[in-house]
Amino acid sequence: MEFDITPWLNLAIRWLHFITGIAWIGSSFYFVWLDNHLEEPKEKKKGMSGELWSVHGGGFYHKQKYAVAPEQMPEKLHWFKWEAYFTWMSGFALLAVIYYLGADLFLIDRSKMELSQLQAIGISLAFIVGGWFFYDGLCRSPLGKNNKLTGIIWFLSLTAAAYALTHIFSDRAAFIHVGAMAGTAMAANVFMVIIPNQKKVVAALTSGEAPDPRLGQIGKQRSLHNNYMTLPVLFLMISNHYPMTFANPYSWLILAGIGLVGVMVRHFFNLRHRGKNSPGLVFAAVALFILIAMFAADAEKASRARFAQVAASFSQVQAIIGKHCTSCHAATPTHESFDEAPGGVMLDKPELIQQHARRIMEQTVKADIMPLGNETGMTDEERALIGKWIEDGAKR
């Protein structure tokens, strides 16, 4: 029996990424909620800035927050860091397994840029690492004192990166890399700033010194940034399932719009936690999402209309599919990477092409997912011709 370890490794890492991501986001959202619900302490203690009573799972909890630190360190102190570390490590491992090992199929799009595997990986790492240095430098600069301005500059920088990446890598890989840039900034905030600052506070208390209040303020700022980046990053994690976003001629603009929707939704909840309801934000976010969907549909249709103005015959479509698809999608594939048709989809008979017309539309016409890495060089004109045939009823 043959055993292909790659898909199982992919599954294991993806599952780990999903689990640790839930743990990280859950704890992050909880502490933001907790901060926004703290009340004035009834029995004030030195350094205490707020407290909260809550009930969950049949028990009552009493939380107290110190603006800088308590007068004495408790014997046991729980740190929230490994959720962030394992989320980033599993995410990077997934990036390596799919997009680095399979660079020719999933990362490189030779119709955009002719790259070797090493060149593509180098560009990938440059964007991920460079994104962190830019963001960190921005936070440490005089501009970093203004959270709104910092957020706007970082948002515009990620949008610019999205524009560049969509002109370098495959469409799916471009979106994933923007998510990797933001996710790396979030994890590095924890590893490089928040936890080290907290350790300095603990060391000061242990040695009997007064902790620097700025350490907590800086950590709080980075935590707030992470809070607003969370929903856009979550979208980017699932974006490869939705070709109408990443395979659009204006994918970078669509990404910016959906990212803004995520920021607006997060801001609504942050305000609500502080007792400030802003229903206008919800309506604006919904309206923006609808406008993005309409714009994306029009842009995609207009892009294809440039190439296919006349009706397409089935014989034309069958010839294109025979040229670009049936080396993999056949009863007996001739492609060296496949012993059987991927996903069980075979296109080597007329009735099968007709049967899978909708899937062909999604994977080949609306997106550039197939052929993988466009290694056969399918042109936009050929994609548009297939799309016109399907739109006209997929008749033989």
N, C-alpha and C positions, 0 to 999 in steps of 0.2 A: 504494500500500500504506500502510495506517495503522500508525503506530508509537506504542505506549503506553509512555512512558518510565518511568512510576511503578513498575510491577512489576520492571523491570530495575534501577532505582535501589534499590528495596527489597532485591533479591537481592544487589547489589554491596555495599551497606552491611552487610547481615546477614552476608555471607561474610567481610568485613573484620573485623567484630565477633567472629566465631567464631575466625578465625585469630589475631588479636591477643590474644583472651582465652586461647587455648591457650598462647600464648607467655608471657603474664603469669603464669598459674596454674602453668605448668610450671617457670618460674624460681623462683617463690615456694615451691612445694613442694620444689624441689631444695635451696634454701638452708636451709629448715627442717630437711630431712633432714641436710644437711651439718652444721649446728649441733649436732644431736643425736648425731652420730657422731664428733665431734672427740675426739681422744685427747691425753693429756699429751705435749707435745713431747719427743722424745728429746734433741735438741740445742736447748736453750732459748735464746731470744733475748729481748732486752728488749721487753716489751709483748706477746709472743706468748702466746695463751691456749690454743691447740690446733692440731693438725694431723691430716691424714688422707691415706692413700694409697688410690687406687682405680684400677680398670681399666675401660676402655670403648672400643669400636670399635677394638680391636687396639693401644691405647696405654695407658701408665700415667700417672697424674696425681698430683701431690703438692700438696695444698692446705694453706695455713697461715693461721690467723686471728689477728688482733691485737685485743685487747679494746677498745682505743681507736684506735690508729693506729701504723704503724711509725715508727721514728725519722726516716726520710727518705722523702719521697714518691717513688714509682717514676715513670719517664719516661712510661709509658702506664698509664692507669687506666680500666677499663671500667665504665660506669655502666649499671645496670638500671632504666630509667625509662620509655622510650618505649613499651614493651609496655603499661604501665598507662595512659599518656596516650592512646594510640590506641584502647585498649579502651573507655575512657570516652567519647572523642569520637565513635567510631563508634556506641556505644550510644545516646548522646544524639541523634545524627543519625537513628538508626532510630526513636527515640521521637517525634521531630519529624515525620518522614515519615509514620508510621502514625497516631499518636495526636493530633498537633497539626493536621496538614493534613486528616486524616480525623476530626476531633473529633466531628462529628455522628453518625458511624457507629460509631466504635471507642472513644471516650473517654466521651462523655456518655450517660447512661441517664436519660431524662426521667421514668421511673417512680420514680426515687430522688430526683433533684433537677433542677429546671428551670434549666439553665445556658446561657449564650451560649458561643460558641467561646472568646472572650477570657477570660471568667470561668473556664472549665474549665482553660485553659492557665495562668492565674494561680495557681489552686489547686495545679495540678501542680507548678509551679516553687516555690511556697511550701513544699510538703512536701519536695521534693528539697533545696533550699538550707537550709531550716530544720532538716532532719534533720542536715545536716553541722554547723551551728552548735551544735545541742544536743549532739551526740556530742563535738565538739571541746571544748566548754565542760566537759563531764563529765570528759574526760581531763585537762584542765588544773586541775580542782578538786581539793580534798583527797581526794575519793572516788576520783579517778583513780589514786591510789597503790596501790589494791587492785584487781588485775586481775580477780579473780573477781566482786567486787561491781560493778565497771564493766561487765563482760560481762552480768551479770544485769539491770542497769538498762537497758542498751542493748537487750537482747533484749525486755524488757517494753515498752520504748518503741516498738520496731518492731511489736510485736504490737498495741499501742494504735493505731498509725498504720494497720495493716492493717484493724482494726475500723472506723476512721473512713473510710478510703478505700473499703471495700466498701459503705458507705452513701452515698457521693458519686458515684463513677464506675461504669462497667460492671465486671462481675466480672473479666474478663480484664485490663482496664486497672488495676484496683486492685492485683492481684498484681504486674504489671509495675512499678508505681510503688514498691512496697515494695522490689523488686529494685533499682530506680534509686536509692532512698535509701541502701541498703547499699553499692551499687557506687560511688556518689558519695563516700561516706565512705572507702571503700578507696582510690580514686584520689586523693582529696584528702589522705589520709595520706601518700601518696608525694610529691605535688606540694607540699604545704604544710608538711610536717614532716620526713619521712625525707630527701629530697634536700637541702633547705635546711640541715639539721643536718650532713649529710655534707660539704656545701660549706664550712660553717664550720670543720669539722675540717681539711679540706684547706687552707683559707686560713691557719689557725693554724700548721700544719706548714710551709707555704711561707714564712711570715714568721719562722720560728724560735721560735714560742711553743708552750707546752704546751696541747694541745686539752682542752676541758672534757669529762670522761668522761660527764657527764649527757646530752650531746647524743646519744651513741651509745645510752645506756640508753633515752631517750625514743623514738628511732627503732626500737629493738628492740621496745618495747612496742607501737607502732603496727603493726609488721610482724606481731607475734603476733596482734593483733586481726584483721588482714586474713586471716591463716591460718584462723581459726575462722569468718570470715564467708563464705569461699569456697564451700563446699558448699551452704549455703542459697541463695546467689546463683545458683549453677548450676541448682538446682532451679527458681528463679523464672524463669530464662531460658527454660526449656522448659515451664513450667507451662501456657502457653496451648494446649498440645496435649492437656491432660487436664482436661476440664470437670468430672469427678467431684471435683476439688479446688477449683477456683475458683468453680464455679456452685452450690456447696452452701450451704444456709442458714447453716451455721457455718464458712464458708470461712476466716475469719480465725483460728479456732481450729485448723482443719486445717493451715493454713499454719504456725502456731506449732509444732504438733507435728512436722511434717515438717522444719522448720528445726532443731528440737531433735535430731531424728535425725541430721541433717547434722553438727551440732556434736559429737554423741557419736562418730560415725564418725571425724571429724577428730581428736578427742581420743585415740581408740584408737590411731591411727597415730602421733600425737605421742609417746605413751607407749612404743609399740613401738620407735620410733626410738631411744629412750633405754634400750632393753633391758628395759622393764617391760611384760610381756604382761598384758593385762586382757581375757580372753575374755568376762567378764561384761558388759562394755560392748557387745560385738557382739550377744549374746543380748538384752540390754535394748533395743538399737536396733531389732533385728528384731521383737521383741515389740511395741514401741511403734508401729512402722510398720503391723503387722497390726491392732492395735487402732484406729489412725486409719482404716484402710481399712474396717473393720467399722462404725465409728461414722459415717463419711461415707455409706456405703450405707444405713444405717438412717435417718439424718437426711434424706437425699434422698427416700427412699421415703415416710417419714412426712409430709414436706412436700407431696408430690403427693396423698397419700391424703386430705388435708384438703379437697381440691377435687373429686376424682372418686371417688364412692362407688358409682356405678351404671355398668353397661355402656354403652359408647359405640357408636353406629352409624357405619357408614362414611359415610353421608350427612352426619352432623354433622361428621365429620373433614374430608370433602371441602369442605364449606362454609367451615370455618376456614382451610384451606390456600388456597382460592380467594380469600379475603379478605386474607390476610397474605403469601402466598408466591409466587403465580403471576405477579405483576407483574414478578418477576425470573426465576423458575424456570419458563420456558415456552419453547416453540419460537420465539416472537416476543415477547420481553420488552417491556413497556410502560414500565418504569422508565427514567428518563432517564440513569441511570449505566451501563446495560448494553445492549450490542447483541446479546449472546447469553447464554444461561443460565450463571451462574457455576458453574465446575467441571463444566459439561456436564450438570448435574442439572436435569431437567425434571419438573414435578409437575402438569402441566395435563391429564393423563389418569389415570383410575382405576388402570390397571395400573402406571403409573409411580409413583404414590403408594405402592402396595403394594410395588413393587420397592425403593424407597428408604426403607422403613419404619425400618430400623435406623439409617440416617444421620439421619433426621428425629428419632429418639429421642435420639441423641447431641447434635445441634446445636440442637434446638428445645425438647425436653422437659427433658433433664438439664442443659442449659446455656441461657443466654440469648443465644447467639451469633446466632441467627437469629430473626426478621428483624434485619438489621444495625441496631444502634442502637435496636432496637425502634421504628422510625419509624412502623409501622402500629398500634402500641399493643396487641400481643397480650397478653392477660391470663393470669394464673396458672391460672385456671379452664380456659381454652382449651388451654393447654399440658398440663395434667393430663388433660384429656379425650382429647387425642391419645395421651398416654402410656398411658392405660387401654386404648384401642383396640389399641395395639401389643402391650401385655402380654397381652391376651386373644387374640392370634394374628393380628392385622392382617387380619381377614377382610372380604370385601365382601358 
